[in-house]
């Protein structure tokens, strides 16, 4: 069994030893329930249907890994097989029962999905992040344990820094991981959403997006310049400022305008009023 899961799982779980016939049990499918820590959120109906047909023809070739719970069993590895078996109408499924803590159950489920490449890019990114947080290890340590490059892990985890709606587009396949990585390079984050809308509307590929981002990064952000004040108003402000000895602002609207005169104390206000009364 461990052989089928890959060396990454063995590195974390040496206790998941080779399965022999004596360790396999048949349990009622109604006694099994999905893993509450399952990182995989999407199970495609067509894949389940394909696996169901295989199970009907050949049976379940690889037992599920489960742990005993208060009521029945919790599936640690093999939820897709479990779902397909239910669709096929099986009454029992072959299992190997393991004693695992909640933490190890979560870790093993994450690693099994990673090794089988069953996760979306975002699910994979969350899996790496969760493993590092739960096990208190670095990207470098995780890289060695899983046999994946540190740069791959870093690039995947960085996707989680994108806004939630963009992360959702990547997760549901509207944007690719390559699109996400390219978007991370955009300097002006205020341009992200308009750019994503353009990508989706015009079906831009990753290379097109990379070229567009290069162009956008070279263009300085245009800041809105304050409209220049009327020369007459500027001159009147200067006259009043000199006469009143304080800052004065004159603003002209479409139908009316206003004059703002600053004062700092009650005495200063009385002084200004006396000057205006003269």
PEWO-V64838 format. One record per residue. NEAR is the number of other C-alpha atoms within 12 Angstrom. D_FIRST is the distance of its C-alpha to the first C-alpha in Angstrom with 2 decimals. Layout:
NEAR:D_FIRST
NEAR:D_FIRST
This chain:
29:0.00
29:3.79
19:5.25
20:5.23
34:6.54
26:8.99
25:11.06
31:12.89
34:10.51
25:10.12
24:13.91
31:14.46
29:12.00
18:11.71
17:11.37
33:7.73
22:7.20
21:5.35
24:5.40
15:8.78
14:11.23
12:13.32
19:11.19
22:11.02
22:14.24
25:16.34
27:18.22
20:21.07
31:20.36
22:23.53
24:22.09
37:19.49
32:20.68
31:19.54
31:18.55
23:21.97
27:20.72
36:19.22
36:20.54
34:20.47
25:23.83
22:24.18
23:22.42
18:24.38
14:25.70
14:25.58
18:21.84
23:21.28
21:23.76
20:22.10
29:18.71
26:20.79
21:22.44
19:19.25
26:18.09
20:21.61
13:21.48
13:18.08
22:16.58
28:13.28
20:10.80
29:7.62
35:8.29
42:9.60
42:9.28
38:12.94
31:15.53
25:18.70
22:21.78
10:25.46
11:25.27
18:22.13
32:18.76
38:17.97
42:15.06
44:13.17
49:10.70
38:11.57
38:15.35
39:16.16
39:14.54
43:16.51
32:19.63
30:19.47
36:19.00
28:22.07
24:23.96
26:23.22
19:24.71
23:21.87
17:22.79
23:19.44
37:15.75
31:12.70
38:11.24
33:9.65
29:12.53
29:12.56
21:15.88
25:16.22
17:19.54
22:20.74
22:20.53
27:16.92
34:16.05
30:18.00
35:16.62
42:12.92
43:14.09
42:16.24
43:13.83
41:11.29
38:14.45
35:15.83
27:13.07
22:13.26
17:17.04
27:17.51
30:20.28
32:24.00
39:25.70
39:27.09
32:23.91
38:22.33
35:25.50
33:25.34
38:21.72
42:22.84
30:25.97
28:24.36
34:21.91
25:24.91
16:27.06
20:24.75
20:23.68
14:27.17
17:26.11
20:27.81
30:26.87
20:26.93
22:24.48
32:22.09
22:22.53
20:21.51
28:18.41
32:17.12
24:18.58
23:20.96
17:24.72
20:26.80
16:29.20
23:26.60
33:25.64
25:29.38
28:30.33
34:27.85
30:28.96
28:32.59
39:32.32
32:32.41
23:35.95
31:37.28
20:39.23
16:37.30
20:38.63
32:37.55
34:34.04
23:34.02
26:35.16
31:32.29
29:29.76
21:31.16
20:31.49
24:35.30
33:35.05
31:32.50
34:30.93
24:33.53
37:36.29
42:35.13
31:35.09
31:38.54
42:39.93
32:39.05
27:41.66
29:44.51
19:46.99
22:48.96
20:46.53
14:49.23
21:48.74
29:45.03
21:45.50
16:48.24
29:46.16
37:43.08
19:45.42
18:46.74
29:43.29
22:42.41
13:45.85
12:46.22
18:42.58
23:42.73
23:39.99
22:38.58
18:41.10
20:43.97
32:42.87
24:42.63
19:46.15
26:47.48
29:46.17
20:47.75
17:51.03
23:50.81
20:50.10
13:53.20
15:55.43
11:56.80
15:56.50
8:59.88
7:61.19
7:63.68
8:67.09
6:69.49
8:72.37
11:75.48
17:78.11
14:81.48
12:83.93
14:86.56
20:84.22
19:83.24
16:86.92
19:87.74
26:84.92
19:86.43
18:89.91
24:88.71
23:86.59
15:89.65
20:91.90
26:89.63
21:88.01
22:84.46
20:81.57
25:82.26
22:80.03
26:81.41
22:79.10
16:80.32
11:78.69
7:79.44
7:82.14
9:82.64
12:81.89
15:81.65
19:82.73
17:80.72
23:82.64
21:80.93
19:82.53
14:81.35
10:83.71
11:86.26
11:89.03
17:87.40
18:87.29
15:90.97
20:91.85
26:90.17
17:91.87
13:95.26
17:94.70
14:93.83
9:96.96
9:99.25
